[in-house]
Amino acid sequence: MFNIERWQEIFEAIRKNKLRTFLTGLSVASGIFILVILLAIGQGMSNGIAKEFENDATNRISVWTNVTSVEYKGLNPGRIIEMDNRDYEMAVNKNSDKLELKSGVYSRWGQLTSYKKESGSYRVEGVRGDYQFLENETLVIGRYINENDLNSFEKNAVIGNQVYLDLFKGKDAIGEYVEIAGIKFKVVGVYTDPGGEREETRIFIPLTTAQRVYNAGDKLRSLAFTLEKHDNYEGALAASEAFSAELTADLKAKHTIAPADERAVNVNNTLENTKRFYDLNNMIRWFFWGVGICTIIAGIVGVSNIMLIIVKERTKEIGVRKAIGAQPWSIIGMILHESIFVTAIAGFVGLIFSLLLLQLVGPFIETDYIRNPSVDFSVAITTVIILVVAGAVAGFFPAYRAANIKPIEALRDE
Amino acid sequence: MIEIKNLHKSYHMGANSLHVLKGINFKVSEGEMVSIMGSSGSGKSTLLNILGILDEADEGTYNLDGTLIKNLNEKVAARYRNKFLGFIFQSFNLINYKSALENVAMPLYYQGVKRNIRVEKAMHYLEKVGLADWASHLPNELSGGQKQRVAIARALASDPKVLLADEPTGALDTKTSYEVMELIQGINDEGKTILIVTHEDDIAHMTKRIVNLKDGIIIDDSVVTQVRAKREAYV
């Protein structure tokens, strides 16, 4: 391995066949390049999916209603089902020992909101204090909706960071009044959400105020809950599924909805989705590894092929070497060494190029599904190991063939 | 030094079998210089290949310096070749991307000799064949005669018991041939056993004994008066 003569021989062989070595290297380099890029995209997809889940509390259960789709007890399908405060209270009273966070929500889309000369259209949601944590929001400044706001129908608002930037342009917002659908609200807080811009273009006001301002009586658009923490994932999943099922059944009974009606009551159980997405994530990862490895195998076959040609071309030289006393293993070593050297160097070039590309371009990729594609150190190490093994595999068959060449036949080979 | 008894060798090509050597009995003592002659197809190259442990006989025994050469695996064969034999080929068979010095040093590399000792020894043999000034040149920068001298130096480098030369002058003009033969004669004078395969009469007469092969058997084996190449070269 650390034999100068051996290295000299390899460099001589490479120098003599620059184009061939270059093409061989290219196939390996592109194989590694593709593998690393694929793995990075896989990682980016995981990041993207993980980001989606940071939007809300990971164990959130959301309930919303829709129109009925099944005839029941003489009632036609197509009835609009609306929840109200009594539904919320029923759920809360029945499960008071199980619930951690809870809130009813009354929301309106596209509410024109203005501050002085700036204005924009935002979603306005009437919520309870717990909703901050259900949405996984952090306050940048000020406070969130509290009990006092709810009890005394305060016209206070917590605005998203994006709303703040749109309307206030960086000026102090706390204590200022914004006009929402013609009514003035005092800004008491600014929040940020890991979900990003989309989640930050919202305004939260007290639920009671919202119901009064929009003449909604005691109607609710949706309910949001989290359950008390569980020790393990399976327990948490089972508890949240049981809770979801029970709540759905109760709501259906209360609103005279057919038990088989799938549309009228909707429950989104984040925990269940999490599992589904993690499974998907794993599948994506395995798929990318699979495709990447196949690419490398194509590269190995390429190197193997080239090495076979090299052995063929050097048959006579190998014969001469054997005639003057070269042992079979020294011939194998020579061919293997060259193969590993070429694949390793080419592989590193591919690795470096792909890492450079990821460094330069990766941070700018921020779509909903791919975010900051990158590979970690262990993946880089794994690819390096794959490379050396690949080089050895690629070189082995040609080397074995070379070692079995009979000197007498090799010398006759003109 | 070399003793072969009742040597047989056949080549099989498909259904056809070609009986090349049909019972060769042959003995060479230390310090001899023998030429093996014969027309093409007489089996002389096959005999040399068997003597060179490049090929194996079907039948018969081969003793080289008291060692029985039989059923050797590739590893042992390589070691014996390196230890006992030096090869000189018609087409020189130098490795074309290595300098003259590196070519000569190669058998020593396979003996596991250290690099600096290797270079020293190789240089010594290059001096012996009169090419010390050409040590760093590549084979394609040398003339045919010079290439064959490098090949001879390489054959000598491992200090073998026997030198085997397969048509050593076959690719050279007459003048160069005689110069090379002069060198080989000099080596023989120092006591090295040498076997030369040739079909040229004048080259054969520069050895001390001529073995004539025809259709796989020795038809004539006689000691001759050696013609010195040096004198001949200036005629």
HADDOCK unambig.tbl for C-alpha pairs under 7 A between the chains (distance, minus, plus):
assign (segid A and resid 12 and name CA) (segid B and resid 97 and name CA) 6.78 0.50 0.50
assign (segid A and resid 317 and name CA) (segid B and resid 95 and name CA) 6.42 0.50 0.50
assign (segid A and resid 320 and name CA) (segid B and resid 93 and name CA) 6.56 0.50 0.50
assign (segid A and resid 322 and name CA) (segid B and resid 78 and name CA) 6.35 0.50 0.50
assign (segid A and resid 323 and name CA) (segid B and resid 81 and name CA) 6.59 0.50 0.50
assign (segid A and resid 324 and name CA) (segid B and resid 81 and name CA) 6.39 0.50 0.50
assign (segid A and resid 324 and name CA) (segid B and resid 82 and name CA) 5.45 0.50 0.50
assign (segid A and resid 324 and name CA) (segid B and resid 107 and name CA) 5.56 0.50 0.50
assign (segid A and resid 325 and name CA) (segid B and resid 78 and name CA) 4.54 0.50 0.50
assign (segid A and resid 325 and name CA) (segid B and resid 79 and name CA) 5.74 0.50 0.50
assign (segid A and resid 325 and name CA) (segid B and resid 81 and name CA) 5.54 0.50 0.50
assign (segid A and resid 325 and name CA) (segid B and resid 82 and name CA) 4.22 0.50 0.50
assign (segid A and resid 325 and name CA) (segid B and resid 107 and name CA) 6.37 0.50 0.50
assign (segid A and resid 325 and name CA) (segid B and resid 110 and name CA) 6.11 0.50 0.50
assign (segid A and resid 326 and name CA) (segid B and resid 78 and name CA) 5.99 0.50 0.50
assign (segid A and resid 326 and name CA) (segid B and resid 110 and name CA) 5.68 0.50 0.50
assign (segid A and resid 327 and name CA) (segid B and resid 75 and name CA) 5.51 0.50 0.50
assign (segid A and resid 327 and name CA) (segid B and resid 78 and name CA) 5.66 0.50 0.50
assign (segid A and resid 328 and name CA) (segid B and resid 74 and name CA) 6.92 0.50 0.50
assign (segid A and resid 328 and name CA) (segid B and resid 75 and name CA) 6.34 0.50 0.50
assign (segid A and resid 407 and name CA) (segid B and resid 54 and name CA) 6.10 0.50 0.50
assign (segid A and resid 408 and name CA) (segid B and resid 54 and name CA) 5.35 0.50 0.50
assign (segid A and resid 408 and name CA) (segid B and resid 55 and name CA) 6.54 0.50 0.50
